[in-house]
Every structure is written in structure tokens, then in C-alpha cells.
Amino acid sequence: MGNALSFEGIKIQHAPGMPSDHIVAGEASNIYFGTGLLADHNEVKLLDMGDLDGSQNVRVIMRYTAGVQYGIGGDLVLQTLA
């Protein structure tokens, strides 16, 4: 895939979907994967493929909302270039 991005020895992570004129800096320990666990549209299904094709496979279907969350907002820095 290529070399990892870094700036003065600090690793930089690309964030697809984030505006190209925004930069967020913070400790990785303060950034979390967040999901809406109590929403009505969440769904998890397991499909046993043995009855369909005789295999010993299971397929997983998951529908849910997710996003990036943070613990302490004051420990993050947001820079917009526009």
C-alpha cells in the first residue's frame, strides 16, 4: 500500500468522508468507534448456508449506524483551512 503518512515522527491517519479542508489532532486513546445500539433500525442476522449449498459456512448480515466519537473534547484540536 505504500509508506505510512507521518509529520515530524507523528503518524497521520487518512479519514475518508471528512472534508478536505479540515484537520483533527488528538490522542488515539481519546477517539472511539461509536454506534447507536438502541435504534429501531439495527439488525443482525446469521444465515446458515448448509441448507442451501451443503457448505459449513455462515453468512452475517449487519445493519447499524456508526461514527467517530471522542471522550474529552478539550483534548482535541480542529483546524479548518477555509
Distance bins in CASP14 RR format, pairs under 12 A and 6 or more apart:
PFRMAT RR
TARGET T0000
AUTHOR 0000-0000-0000
RMODE 2
METHOD distances of the structure
MODEL  1
1 14 0 0 0 0 0 1 0 0 0 0 0
3 11 0 0 0 0 0 1 0 0 0 0 0
3 12 0 0 0 0 0 1 0 0 0 0 0
4 10 0 0 0 0 0 1 0 0 0 0 0
4 11 1 0 0 1 0 0 0 0 0 0 0
4 12 0 0 0 0 1 0 0 0 0 0 0
4 13 0 0 0 0 1 0 0 0 0 0 0
4 14 0 0 0 0 0 1 0 0 0 0 0
5 11 1 0 0 1 0 0 0 0 0 0 0
5 12 1 1 0 0 0 0 0 0 0 0 0
5 13 1 0 0 1 0 0 0 0 0 0 0
5 14 1 0 0 1 0 0 0 0 0 0 0
5 15 0 0 0 0 0 1 0 0 0 0 0
6 12 1 0 1 0 0 0 0 0 0 0 0
6 13 0 0 0 0 0 1 0 0 0 0 0
7 13 0 0 0 0 0 1 0 0 0 0 0
7 23 0 0 0 0 0 1 0 0 0 0 0
7 25 0 0 0 0 1 0 0 0 0 0 0
10 25 0 0 0 0 1 0 0 0 0 0 0
10 26 0 0 0 0 1 0 0 0 0 0 0
10 27 0 0 0 0 0 1 0 0 0 0 0
10 28 0 0 0 0 0 1 0 0 0 0 0
11 25 0 0 0 0 0 1 0 0 0 0 0
11 26 0 0 0 0 0 1 0 0 0 0 0
11 27 0 0 0 0 0 1 0 0 0 0 0
11 28 0 0 0 0 1 0 0 0 0 0 0
12 23 0 0 0 0 1 0 0 0 0 0 0
12 24 0 0 0 0 0 1 0 0 0 0 0
12 25 0 0 0 0 1 0 0 0 0 0 0
12 26 0 0 0 0 0 1 0 0 0 0 0
12 28 0 0 0 0 0 1 0 0 0 0 0
13 23 0 0 0 0 0 1 0 0 0 0 0
13 24 0 0 0 0 1 0 0 0 0 0 0
13 25 0 0 0 0 0 1 0 0 0 0 0
13 26 0 0 0 0 0 1 0 0 0 0 0
13 28 0 0 0 0 1 0 0 0 0 0 0
13 31 0 0 0 0 1 0 0 0 0 0 0
13 68 0 0 0 0 0 1 0 0 0 0 0
14 20 0 0 0 0 0 1 0 0 0 0 0
14 23 0 0 0 0 0 1 0 0 0 0 0
14 24 0 0 0 0 0 1 0 0 0 0 0
15 22 0 0 0 0 1 0 0 0 0 0 0
15 23 0 0 0 0 1 0 0 0 0 0 0
15 24 1 0 0 1 0 0 0 0 0 0 0
15 25 0 0 0 0 0 1 0 0 0 0 0
15 31 0 0 0 0 0 1 0 0 0 0 0
15 67 0 0 0 0 0 1 0 0 0 0 0
15 68 1 0 0 1 0 0 0 0 0 0 0
16 68 0 0 0 0 0 1 0 0 0 0 0
17 67 0 0 0 0 0 1 0 0 0 0 0
17 68 0 0 0 0 0 1 0 0 0 0 0
18 24 1 0 0 1 0 0 0 0 0 0 0
18 67 0 0 0 0 0 1 0 0 0 0 0
18 68 0 0 0 0 1 0 0 0 0 0 0
18 78 0 0 0 0 0 1 0 0 0 0 0
18 79 0 0 0 0 0 1 0 0 0 0 0
18 80 0 0 0 0 0 1 0 0 0 0 0
19 78 0 0 0 0 0 1 0 0 0 0 0
19 79 0 0 0 0 0 1 0 0 0 0 0
19 80 1 0 0 1 0 0 0 0 0 0 0
19 81 0 0 0 0 1 0 0 0 0 0 0
19 82 0 0 0 0 1 0 0 0 0 0 0
20 80 0 0 0 0 0 1 0 0 0 0 0
20 81 0 0 0 0 1 0 0 0 0 0 0
20 82 0 0 0 0 1 0 0 0 0 0 0
21 78 0 0 0 0 0 1 0 0 0 0 0
21 79 0 0 0 0 1 0 0 0 0 0 0
21 80 1 0 1 0 0 0 0 0 0 0 0
21 81 1 0 1 0 0 0 0 0 0 0 0
21 82 1 0 1 0 0 0 0 0 0 0 0
22 76 0 0 0 0 0 1 0 0 0 0 0
22 77 0 0 0 0 0 1 0 0 0 0 0
22 78 1 0 0 1 0 0 0 0 0 0 0
22 79 1 0 0 1 0 0 0 0 0 0 0
22 80 1 0 1 0 0 0 0 0 0 0 0
22 81 1 0 0 1 0 0 0 0 0 0 0
22 82 0 0 0 0 1 0 0 0 0 0 0
23 76 0 0 0 0 0 1 0 0 0 0 0
23 77 0 0 0 0 1 0 0 0 0 0 0
23 78 1 0 0 1 0 0 0 0 0 0 0
23 79 1 0 1 0 0 0 0 0 0 0 0
23 80 1 0 0 1 0 0 0 0 0 0 0
23 81 1 0 0 1 0 0 0 0 0 0 0
23 82 0 0 0 0 0 1 0 0 0 0 0
24 30 0 0 0 0 0 1 0 0 0 0 0
24 31 0 0 0 0 1 0 0 0 0 0 0
24 68 0 0 0 0 1 0 0 0 0 0 0
24 70 0 0 0 0 1 0 0 0 0 0 0
24 73 0 0 0 0 0 1 0 0 0 0 0
24 74 0 0 0 0 0 1 0 0 0 0 0
24 75 0 0 0 0 0 1 0 0 0 0 0
24 76 1 0 0 1 0 0 0 0 0 0 0
24 77 1 0 0 1 0 0 0 0 0 0 0
24 78 1 0 1 0 0 0 0 0 0 0 0
24 79 1 0 0 1 0 0 0 0 0 0 0
24 80 0 0 0 0 0 1 0 0 0 0 0
25 31 0 0 0 0 0 1 0 0 0 0 0
25 70 0 0 0 0 0 1 0 0 0 0 0
25 73 0 0 0 0 0 1 0 0 0 0 0
25 74 0 0 0 0 0 1 0 0 0 0 0
25 75 0 0 0 0 1 0 0 0 0 0 0
25 76 1 0 0 1 0 0 0 0 0 0 0
25 77 1 0 1 0 0 0 0 0 0 0 0
25 78 0 0 0 0 1 0 0 0 0 0 0
25 79 1 0 0 1 0 0 0 0 0 0 0
26 68 0 0 0 0 0 1 0 0 0 0 0
26 70 0 0 0 0 1 0 0 0 0 0 0
26 71 0 0 0 0 0 1 0 0 0 0 0
26 72 0 0 0 0 1 0 0 0 0 0 0
26 73 0 0 0 0 1 0 0 0 0 0 0
26 74 0 0 0 0 1 0 0 0 0 0 0
26 75 1 0 0 1 0 0 0 0 0 0 0
26 76 1 0 1 0 0 0 0 0 0 0 0
26 77 1 0 0 1 0 0 0 0 0 0 0
26 78 0 0 0 0 1 0 0 0 0 0 0
26 79 0 0 0 0 0 1 0 0 0 0 0
27 70 0 0 0 0 1 0 0 0 0 0 0
27 71 0 0 0 0 0 1 0 0 0 0 0
27 72 0 0 0 0 1 0 0 0 0 0 0
27 73 0 0 0 0 0 1 0 0 0 0 0
27 74 0 0 0 0 0 1 0 0 0 0 0
27 75 1 0 0 1 0 0 0 0 0 0 0
27 76 0 0 0 0 1 0 0 0 0 0 0
27 77 0 0 0 0 0 1 0 0 0 0 0
28 68 0 0 0 0 0 1 0 0 0 0 0
28 70 0 0 0 0 0 1 0 0 0 0 0
28 71 0 0 0 0 0 1 0 0 0 0 0
28 75 0 0 0 0 0 1 0 0 0 0 0
28 76 0 0 0 0 0 1 0 0 0 0 0
29 70 0 0 0 0 0 1 0 0 0 0 0
29 71 0 0 0 0 1 0 0 0 0 0 0
29 72 0 0 0 0 0 1 0 0 0 0 0
29 75 0 0 0 0 1 0 0 0 0 0 0
29 76 0 0 0 0 0 1 0 0 0 0 0
30 68 0 0 0 0 0 1 0 0 0 0 0
30 69 0 0 0 0 1 0 0 0 0 0 0
30 70 1 0 1 0 0 0 0 0 0 0 0
30 71 1 0 1 0 0 0 0 0 0 0 0
30 72 1 0 1 0 0 0 0 0 0 0 0
30 73 1 0 0 1 0 0 0 0 0 0 0
30 74 0 0 0 0 1 0 0 0 0 0 0
30 75 1 0 1 0 0 0 0 0 0 0 0
30 76 1 0 0 1 0 0 0 0 0 0 0
30 77 0 0 0 0 0 1 0 0 0 0 0
31 67 0 0 0 0 0 1 0 0 0 0 0
31 68 1 0 0 1 0 0 0 0 0 0 0
31 69 1 0 0 1 0 0 0 0 0 0 0
31 70 1 0 1 0 0 0 0 0 0 0 0
31 71 1 0 0 1 0 0 0 0 0 0 0
31 72 0 0 0 0 0 1 0 0 0 0 0
31 73 0 0 0 0 0 1 0 0 0 0 0
31 75 0 0 0 0 1 0 0 0 0 0 0
31 76 0 0 0 0 1 0 0 0 0 0 0
32 66 0 0 0 0 0 1 0 0 0 0 0
32 67 0 0 0 0 1 0 0 0 0 0 0
32 68 1 0 0 1 0 0 0 0 0 0 0
32 69 1 0 1 0 0 0 0 0 0 0 0
32 70 1 0 0 1 0 0 0 0 0 0 0
32 71 1 0 0 1 0 0 0 0 0 0 0
32 72 0 0 0 0 0 1 0 0 0 0 0
32 73 0 0 0 0 0 1 0 0 0 0 0
33 64 0 0 0 0 0 1 0 0 0 0 0
33 65 0 0 0 0 0 1 0 0 0 0 0
33 66 1 0 0 1 0 0 0 0 0 0 0
33 67 1 0 0 1 0 0 0 0 0 0 0
33 68 1 0 0 1 0 0 0 0 0 0 0
33 69 1 0 0 1 0 0 0 0 0 0 0
33 70 0 0 0 0 0 1 0 0 0 0 0
34 64 0 0 0 0 1 0 0 0 0 0 0
34 65 0 0 0 0 1 0 0 0 0 0 0
34 66 1 0 1 0 0 0 0 0 0 0 0
34 67 1 0 1 0 0 0 0 0 0 0 0
34 68 1 0 0 1 0 0 0 0 0 0 0
34 69 1 0 1 0 0 0 0 0 0 0 0
34 70 0 0 0 0 1 0 0 0 0 0 0
34 71 0 0 0 0 0 1 0 0 0 0 0
35 41 0 0 0 0 0 1 0 0 0 0 0
35 42 0 0 0 0 1 0 0 0 0 0 0
35 44 0 0 0 0 0 1 0 0 0 0 0
35 62 0 0 0 0 0 1 0 0 0 0 0
35 63 0 0 0 0 0 1 0 0 0 0 0
35 64 1 0 1 0 0 0 0 0 0 0 0
35 65 1 0 0 1 0 0 0 0 0 0 0
35 66 1 0 1 0 0 0 0 0 0 0 0
35 67 1 0 0 1 0 0 0 0 0 0 0
35 68 0 0 0 0 0 1 0 0 0 0 0
35 69 0 0 0 0 1 0 0 0 0 0 0
36 42 1 0 0 1 0 0 0 0 0 0 0
36 63 0 0 0 0 0 1 0 0 0 0 0
36 64 1 0 0 1 0 0 0 0 0 0 0
36 65 1 0 1 0 0 0 0 0 0 0 0
36 66 1 0 0 1 0 0 0 0 0 0 0
36 67 0 0 0 0 1 0 0 0 0 0 0
36 69 0 0 0 0 0 1 0 0 0 0 0
37 44 0 0 0 0 0 1 0 0 0 0 0
37 64 0 0 0 0 1 0 0 0 0 0 0
37 65 0 0 0 0 1 0 0 0 0 0 0
37 66 0 0 0 0 0 1 0 0 0 0 0
38 64 0 0 0 0 0 1 0 0 0 0 0
38 65 0 0 0 0 0 1 0 0 0 0 0
39 63 0 0 0 0 1 0 0 0 0 0 0
39 64 1 0 0 1 0 0 0 0 0 0 0
39 65 1 0 0 1 0 0 0 0 0 0 0
39 66 0 0 0 0 0 1 0 0 0 0 0
40 63 0 0 0 0 0 1 0 0 0 0 0
40 64 0 0 0 0 0 1 0 0 0 0 0
40 65 0 0 0 0 0 1 0 0 0 0 0
41 62 0 0 0 0 0 1 0 0 0 0 0
41 63 1 0 0 1 0 0 0 0 0 0 0
41 64 1 0 0 1 0 0 0 0 0 0 0
41 65 1 0 0 1 0 0 0 0 0 0 0
42 61 0 0 0 0 0 1 0 0 0 0 0
42 62 0 0 0 0 1 0 0 0 0 0 0
42 63 1 0 0 1 0 0 0 0 0 0 0
42 64 1 0 1 0 0 0 0 0 0 0 0
42 65 1 0 0 1 0 0 0 0 0 0 0
42 66 0 0 0 0 0 1 0 0 0 0 0
43 60 0 0 0 0 0 1 0 0 0 0 0
43 61 1 0 0 1 0 0 0 0 0 0 0
43 62 1 0 0 1 0 0 0 0 0 0 0
43 63 1 0 1 0 0 0 0 0 0 0 0
43 64 1 0 0 1 0 0 0 0 0 0 0
43 65 0 0 0 0 0 1 0 0 0 0 0
44 59 0 0 0 0 0 1 0 0 0 0 0
44 60 1 0 0 1 0 0 0 0 0 0 0
44 61 1 0 0 1 0 0 0 0 0 0 0
44 62 1 0 1 0 0 0 0 0 0 0 0
44 63 0 0 0 0 1 0 0 0 0 0 0
44 64 0 0 0 0 1 0 0 0 0 0 0
45 58 0 0 0 0 0 1 0 0 0 0 0
45 59 0 0 0 0 1 0 0 0 0 0 0
45 60 1 0 0 1 0 0 0 0 0 0 0
45 61 1 0 1 0 0 0 0 0 0 0 0
45 62 1 0 0 1 0 0 0 0 0 0 0
45 63 0 0 0 0 1 0 0 0 0 0 0
46 57 0 0 0 0 0 1 0 0 0 0 0
46 58 1 0 1 0 0 0 0 0 0 0 0
46 59 1 0 0 1 0 0 0 0 0 0 0
46 60 1 0 0 1 0 0 0 0 0 0 0
46 61 1 0 0 1 0 0 0 0 0 0 0
46 62 0 0 0 0 0 1 0 0 0 0 0
47 53 0 0 0 0 0 1 0 0 0 0 0
47 55 0 0 0 0 0 1 0 0 0 0 0
47 57 0 0 0 0 1 0 0 0 0 0 0
47 58 1 0 0 1 0 0 0 0 0 0 0
47 59 1 0 1 0 0 0 0 0 0 0 0
47 60 1 0 0 1 0 0 0 0 0 0 0
47 61 1 0 0 1 0 0 0 0 0 0 0
47 62 0 0 0 0 0 1 0 0 0 0 0
48 54 0 0 0 0 1 0 0 0 0 0 0
48 55 0 0 0 0 1 0 0 0 0 0 0
48 56 0 0 0 0 1 0 0 0 0 0 0
48 57 0 0 0 0 1 0 0 0 0 0 0
48 58 1 0 1 0 0 0 0 0 0 0 0
48 59 0 0 0 0 1 0 0 0 0 0 0
48 60 0 0 0 0 0 1 0 0 0 0 0
49 55 1 0 1 0 0 0 0 0 0 0 0
49 56 0 0 0 0 1 0 0 0 0 0 0
49 57 1 0 1 0 0 0 0 0 0 0 0
49 58 1 0 0 1 0 0 0 0 0 0 0
49 59 1 0 0 1 0 0 0 0 0 0 0
49 60 0 0 0 0 0 1 0 0 0 0 0
50 56 1 0 0 1 0 0 0 0 0 0 0
50 57 1 0 0 1 0 0 0 0 0 0 0
50 58 0 0 0 0 1 0 0 0 0 0 0
50 59 0 0 0 0 0 1 0 0 0 0 0
51 57 0 0 0 0 0 1 0 0 0 0 0
51 58 0 0 0 0 0 1 0 0 0 0 0
52 58 0 0 0 0 0 1 0 0 0 0 0
52 59 0 0 0 0 1 0 0 0 0 0 0
53 59 0 0 0 0 0 1 0 0 0 0 0
68 76 0 0 0 0 0 1 0 0 0 0 0
69 76 0 0 0 0 0 1 0 0 0 0 0
70 76 1 0 1 0 0 0 0 0 0 0 0
70 77 0 0 0 0 0 1 0 0 0 0 0
70 78 0 0 0 0 0 1 0 0 0 0 0
END
